[in-house]
Amino acid sequence: MSTHMEPVEMIQPGALGAPEETTAPSALAQLRAELDTIDDQIHDLLMRRGEVIERVRREARKTGPKIRPGREASMLRRLLARHHGALPRQTIFRLWREFFAGALIIEGGQTVAVCNGDDNADLAALAREHFGALTPLRIYRHPAQALADIERGAAQVAVLPPPGDEPDGGWWTALMGTRNPLSVIGKLPFWTQRPEGTPIGEAYVVAAMRPDASGADRGLIALELAADSSRARITGNLTQAGFAPGAIWLKRISDAEMLALVEVDGLVDDDDPRLEQIAGLLAPPSVIGGFAIPLEAA
């Protein structure tokens, strides 16, 4: 039997019709080149955005906290309302949150004091998600520590647990008083649809400023009441005064007195005439801030 074997012919690339990298640019290469061009255009616009922010910093000459959560909220709502196409809306949200953080760096930066609390919520991760990856965080176990950071200038904003039971949830009583410079200015997360793996929990943002309006907001009013006041009575008195009340949190002070924190539709000014119309109070009410209504909850 013959053992002679015919020589094997090596098939060269492209011999069977396969595309070769060395030939004319493929459709994929053209698309990648188009993406490179778009990236350059985006980068050019981002650098231009930074220049405009520098001009804003010089013209405004702001003192105190530079953050404007109401304007940020209105910008995000506007952009998401006009968005269309395959790019996820969450991507637009994340990009602009980082843009806001970068703008604050241009304007001098900010530090965030976080009370992470003792429950399962990771408020530090929630703060990082909202205020940007490069924003410095100072982590504490108690709200008073975070608020003290603002008062001594070590931080510009504080991220605190939601109002509720003591010890962590009663921090809002420290904001009462007409001369108190601290106010609630925001609520986290601002995007309430939480994909798997994102930080859980809720938080309120406090700073030494009043909240700025976003066009869809809720205000917070603190009341001093008789201990036998019910949520139904509080709701009725506020409604009769012209407010649209929502959630109510209570804190008992003594057998004769308690405090109530009430969420109402719209931001409330200290000189709002409706405040004088609230019945059943032991002392004048305190407006302790408000927040832009989070996305998907508006």
Rosetta blueprint (number, residue, H / E / L):
1 M L
2 S L
3 T L
4 H L
5 M L
6 E L
7 P L
8 V L
9 E L
10 M L
11 I L
12 Q L
13 P L
14 G L
15 A L
16 L L
17 G L
18 A L
19 P L
20 E L
21 E L
22 T L
23 T L
24 A L
25 P L
26 S L
27 A H
28 L H
29 A H
30 Q H
31 L H
32 R H
33 A H
34 E H
35 L H
36 D H
37 T H
38 I H
39 D H
40 D H
41 Q H
42 I H
43 H H
44 D H
45 L H
46 L H
47 M H
48 R H
49 R H
50 G H
51 E H
52 V H
53 I H
54 E H
55 R H
56 V H
57 R H
58 R H
59 E H
60 A H
61 R L
62 K L
63 T L
64 G L
65 P L
66 K L
67 I L
68 R L
69 P H
70 G H
71 R H
72 E H
73 A H
74 S H
75 M H
76 L H
77 R H
78 R H
79 L H
80 L H
81 A H
82 R H
83 H L
84 H L
85 G L
86 A L
87 L L
88 P L
89 R H
90 Q H
91 T H
92 I H
93 F H
94 R H
95 L H
96 W H
97 R H
98 E H
99 F H
100 F H
101 A H
102 G H
103 A H
104 L H
105 I H
106 I H
107 E L
108 G L
109 G L
110 Q L
111 T L
112 V E
113 A E
114 V E
115 C E
116 N L
117 G L
118 D L
119 D L
120 N L
121 A L
122 D L
123 L H
124 A H
125 A H
126 L H
127 A H
128 R H
129 E H
130 H H
131 F H
132 G L
133 A L
134 L L
135 T L
136 P L
137 L E
138 R E
139 I E
140 Y E
141 R L
142 H L
143 P H
144 A H
145 Q H
146 A H
147 L H
148 A H
149 D H
150 I H
151 E H
152 R L
153 G L
154 A L
155 A L
156 Q L
157 V E
158 A E
159 V E
160 L E
161 P L
162 P L
163 P L
164 G L
165 D L
166 E L
167 P L
168 D H
169 G H
170 G H
171 W H
172 W H
173 T H
174 A H
175 L H
176 M L
177 G L
178 T L
179 R L
180 N L
181 P L
182 L L
183 S E
184 V E
185 I E
186 G E
187 K E
188 L E
189 P L
190 F L
191 W E
192 T L
193 Q L
194 R L
195 P L
196 E L
197 G L
198 T L
199 P L
200 I L
201 G L
202 E L
203 A E
204 Y E
205 V E
206 V E
207 A E
208 A L
209 M L
210 R L
211 P L
212 D L
213 A L
214 S L
215 G L
216 A L
217 D E
218 R E
219 G E
220 L E
221 I E
222 A E
223 L E
224 E E
225 L E
226 A E
227 A L
228 D L
229 S L
230 S L
231 R H
232 A H
233 R H
234 I H
235 T H
236 G H
237 N H
238 L H
239 T H
240 Q H
241 A H
242 G L
243 F L
244 A L
245 P E
246 G E
247 A E
248 I E
249 W E
250 L E
251 K E
252 R E
253 I L
254 S L
255 D L
256 A L
257 E E
258 M E
259 L E
260 A E
261 L E
262 V E
263 E E
264 V E
265 D E
266 G E
267 L L
268 V L
269 D L
270 D L
271 D L
272 D L
273 P H
274 R H
275 L H
276 E H
277 Q H
278 I L
279 A L
280 G L
281 L E
282 L L
283 A L
284 P L
285 P L
286 S E
287 V E
288 I E
289 G E
290 G E
291 F E
292 A E
293 I L
294 P L
295 L E
296 E L
297 A L
298 A L
